[in-house]
């Protein structure tokens, strides 16, 4: 390479140009040098060495350019300036925007079931054979109206036996009453006998006292005195015996009174059994407990009916209905008595009915995590059928500062839901949001927006943060100005 440089210097020196001897950089020919070489080449006959030196110089120039990259020394801002100069002429993407709305109140649609105001299943209270049924399925019945009759021969025999036993108990009670009256009369006789012997005892004592006064004067003999004394002792014994008899008679009278009470209780028990059997006989006639409609009938003539087993009729009161809805635990605290509700039958021509929540259970079911709520509706027009499916729209007030946005402004990505915002500089900003309840065409956003944002409607996947766009209103502005 040094030899080549020396040769180049020597050739250039022939043209009259000075080349520094210490030049270490690649050989670069200026325009004046090139002109001089060209003029000198025309005057002299080119030699093989001149061609060889020219090729070496060209190779050296290419190698130096590849090594130093002189084009990188150009200022970087020039390219940005060119792009910036061309940007006004580029076409910006036009997007439609939507605004958030405050979610101060919202509604929730829940499935519900229509229940009758009253419903009961009629069973036989006594066992027997069904002899007749009088009302058919779907019949309107009144309270107390006869529906079916049951024949109960065993119950009839049991009632007859009970009545006989009751009469026997009544007779025993009457007999005990008579025996008590007899015992009371005997007590009276004993008391009279006691009074008599007491009087005789008192007389004997008085005679003995007189004899005691005559004995010292020898007016009576000792034998006569002893006779009167023994008479007093005998009368005293008679008094004691009479007193014992009176006590026994009184005890017997009290016993008779207790016997009377026992027999009267037995008579009352047997009479109560008779009354019970008569009440059971009353259940041979099955009647409607309230005004309603027979919605089920399984009674057939001749069927064996066992008490409390086979259901015979189902009667429902359809004058009013209960719309029962299971409210999720999330909205249980917000659902109270008086909350506005709309009841609608999806497959019926009945228009939606505005109502209020009549009663709530105030307790969450552990199994389903829902709270039962009821809406009471008038059904005199028979617009509702029990067991039907209904949809109930409950007004559920929102708590906090939540916002609702159209569902077509959401963009679902791997890391969650996002929205595309248009900033004041008309640039796209992708922001993640936290969603709340789905309201159908709108969705509640609990976190991520403040309410003043401009949201891109139907954001495409090619929108990225920093992308410049124009809104539909901005695109229409130049056209309007042009029309003016």
Secondary structure as UniProt FT lines:
FT   HELIX           2..14
FT   TURN            15..16
FT   TURN            21..22
FT   HELIX           31..43
FT   HELIX           48..68
FT   HELIX           70..73
FT   HELIX           77..87
FT   TURN            88..89
FT   STRAND          93..95
FT   STRAND          97..99
FT   STRAND          101..102
FT   STRAND          105..123
FT   STRAND          128..133
FT   TURN            137..138
FT   STRAND          140..141
FT   TURN            143..144
FT   STRAND          146..151
FT   HELIX           153..215
FT   TURN            216..218
FT   HELIX           222..282
FT   TURN            283..284
FT   STRAND          285..287
FT   STRAND          292..297
FT   TURN            301..302
FT   STRAND          304..305
FT   TURN            307..309
FT   STRAND          311..328
FT   HELIX           329..331
FT   TURN            332..334
FT   TURN            337..338
FT   STRAND          340..344
FT   TURN            346..347
FT   STRAND          353..356
FT   STRAND          359..364
FT   TURN            366..368
FT   STRAND          370..378
FT   TURN            380..381
FT   TURN            386..387
FT   STRAND          389..397
FT   STRAND          403..406
FT   HELIX           407..409
FT   STRAND          410..413
FT   TURN            414..415
FT   STRAND          416..422
FT   TURN            424..425
FT   STRAND          427..432
FT   STRAND          434..438
FT   STRAND          442..447
FT   STRAND          454..456
FT   TURN            457..458
FT   TURN            461..462
FT   TURN            465..466
FT   STRAND          468..471
FT   HELIX           472..483
//
